[in-house]
Amino acid sequence: MRIAIVNDTIIAVEALRRIISQVPGYQLAWVAYDGLEAITKSGQDTPDLILMDVVMPSMDGVEATRQIMMQSPCAILMVTASVNRYAAKVFEAMGYGALDAVNTPSIGLGQQTESSTRLLNKIANIARLIGKSSLQRSSLSTTHQPPTNPQPQPSLIVIGASTGGPQALVSILAQFPHNFNAAVVIVQHIDAQFAQGLATWLDGQVPMSVQLATPGLSPTPGKVLVAGTNYHLVMNARQTLDYQQEPLNGFYHPSVDVFFQSVAKYWHGKGIGIILTGMGRDGAQGLKQLRDKGWYTIAQDSKTCVVYGMPKAAVELGAAVEILPVDAIASACGKYLHNL
């Protein structure tokens, strides 16, 4: 896999270069020291993956990501001194197509550090996602306890998103009032260490209250719950939320499929399932199960997706009742709930 580095700090460039060189099959494509140089080099020689800094002179990594994804798209991993400090910029970059984010690793004295291991794990996951790894994703399955007697439940909206998801989520949730008459639960592909930052960022962008989903919580009208660990968020027989490690062989942690499948099994109220922009196929099978249960299901259309992967898979499977641009999804949800 050919990897490019974009960073204005020579020490950071050297740390990234050394870490990449440790893995057979990883090749340094080129180095750029600001966003403008990265755009030029990416257009001339598009790598498989770019390790993109956030804060740089001339042009930052957010704008560079936006332009690269428009002109010469490729996988981009945001690598910055502090993801939490620059959370708003990181989520903006993810809205333009960056796949994930990680803190800039340090150089150990001849040893692999925890931060460098985290970076290599991120790169390995992206390699699998873009087909640059021999590892294959296994089918997903869920194991649950037998359901209890069904209880009346409020309307529920479940949303799965990946690449480009944060901005798409804001586009939808910003149109719901603070006293919205449905509960919302989101599975966004993002590392657990940044999940709280995502929830806090969304909470400041939309009228509804947004918080991380914690074990034992039940979806409540007017509140948005976001998956907050690297375990799978699931609905259980008590119609409350929980986390589970299984299936371990799934590619995504948390998985949209695992969550949607558990909701189809245990949620007894009416609902809407939504698949937003993202690379891969996660969520298609789960959305199909929701549709088969009589749910109203929506897939984001290709024109408004940063990456038309997950919605495309759902459409091809016949899982979506409607295929809509992102700015039309909220109104479609409102009309559906009004007619219940």
FENVENDA-V448211 format. One record per run of one state. SS is the DSSP state (alpha for helix, beta for strand, coil for the rest). FROM is the first residue (numbers start at 1). LEN is the number of residues. If there is no record, write none. Layout:
# FENVENDA-V448211
ss:SS from:FROM len:LEN
ss:SS from:FROM len:LEN
This chain:
# FENVENDA-V448211
ss:coil from:1 len:1
ss:beta from:2 len:5
ss:coil from:7 len:3
ss:alpha from:10 len:12
ss:coil from:22 len:5
ss:beta from:27 len:6
ss:coil from:33 len:2
ss:alpha from:35 len:10
ss:coil from:45 len:4
ss:beta from:49 len:4
ss:coil from:53 len:8
ss:alpha from:61 len:11
ss:coil from:72 len:3
ss:beta from:75 len:6
ss:coil from:81 len:6
ss:alpha from:87 len:10
ss:coil from:97 len:3
ss:beta from:100 len:4
ss:coil from:104 len:10
ss:alpha from:114 len:16
ss:coil from:130 len:26
ss:beta from:156 len:6
ss:coil from:162 len:3
ss:alpha from:165 len:9
ss:coil from:174 len:9
ss:beta from:183 len:6
ss:coil from:189 len:3
ss:alpha from:192 len:12
ss:coil from:204 len:5
ss:beta from:209 len:4
ss:coil from:213 len:10
ss:beta from:223 len:4
ss:coil from:227 len:5
ss:beta from:232 len:4
ss:coil from:236 len:5
ss:beta from:241 len:4
ss:coil from:245 len:11
ss:alpha from:256 len:11
ss:coil from:267 len:4
ss:beta from:271 len:5
ss:coil from:276 len:2
ss:beta from:278 len:1
ss:coil from:279 len:5
ss:alpha from:284 len:9
ss:coil from:293 len:3
ss:beta from:296 len:5
ss:coil from:301 len:7
ss:beta from:308 len:1
ss:coil from:309 len:1
ss:alpha from:310 len:7
ss:coil from:317 len:5
ss:beta from:322 len:3
ss:coil from:325 len:1
ss:alpha from:326 len:13
ss:coil from:339 len:2
